[in-house]
């Protein structure tokens, strides 16, 4: 039976998408985001199925009747893979595969596989592999028959009667330990580079935001870089840092483009990407890029804030950048391109712009110059939290 990684490495595979509404807020009834994830990973969604339940079925997640419906729908559309929008337990995944007769995977593995495809740097590949190994370590619950064999005896690893599942778990745990050790070295190198920047008195700015909000497009527009940018989820995984010269401030700042966030980002990925996301934690300012044309932008902003809290970057001051101004309808077009927006009870400066057309970029540069000048040691006005930005620019950075 093919695994998701095997399918993703070949031509687009017909895939059935399944979502279960447990009454939680912001349920994606159209499975729009899961469809984008599937397409980004090289899958071809051919059908979508949603249903409602009060709680997950312990054995099949959706119950036997709905599992039969999934099987029939997959056969009708020629699907060779089923992907759930929620995380499945190892037992539920195994039972569904036996019931449906097709590979069944969840949102978590799909995101992991996309990260695996897109990672380019040595550090990024290490981080993805760590998250993947941690995910696989929870899947060793007799999902495959070979895990039920025992090994032991003279000249064999594992000792008498050690099962294959125990051997595999030990191998994965050893692999996780090796990757963590290598990432410690990477983190040490990053800390050295960070100390060098601090000695040069560099003001550090990090771009953060929901995936596909246009961070890399904005990054390229500001620093004239050639970072990969595309209209797809997780186009950028590896952190890229460039110098940005601000004429009004008369100095350069360090600008970093980081990985995008997403709803239900696997916790293992958040942990694994600590070294990369450290750029956001140690920044002097976060440019929180928001897709203003997306009607669900408040929920996306909330997800970004959630991850920032997880990595300890929630106290870093922010400047909101509402991107994709060119894609806004006339009735949604802002009355002014600079104002204030409340985030977690705090009024935060906001700038509207289009990184694609360039409109509003001059306003952003001016706002950044003002913030950097206010943060210069000679002014003795170190920015401690977003409220300081509001006090410095009470009129909305005008």
Buried (B, 14 or more C-beta within 10 A) or exposed (E): EEEBBEBBEEEBBBBBBBBBBEEEEEBBEEBEBBBBBBBBBBBBBBBBBBBEBEEBBEBBBBBEEBBBBBBEBBEEEEBBBBBBBBBBBBBBBBBBBEBBEBBBBBBBBBBBBBBBBBBEBEBBBBBBBBBBBBBBBEBBEEBBEEBEEBBEEEEEEBEEEBBBBBBBBEEBEEBBEBBBEBBEEBBEEBEEEBEEBEEEEBBBBBBBBBBBBBBBBBBBBBBEBEBBBEEBBBBBBBBBBBEBEBEEBEBBBBBBBBBBBBBBBBEBBBBBBBBBBBBBBBBBBBBBBBBBBBEBBEBBBBBBBBBBEBBBBBEBBBBBBBBBBBBBEEEEEEEEBBBBBEBEEBBBBBBBBBBBEEBBBEBBBBBBBBBBBBBBEEEEBEBEEBEBBBEBBEEBBE
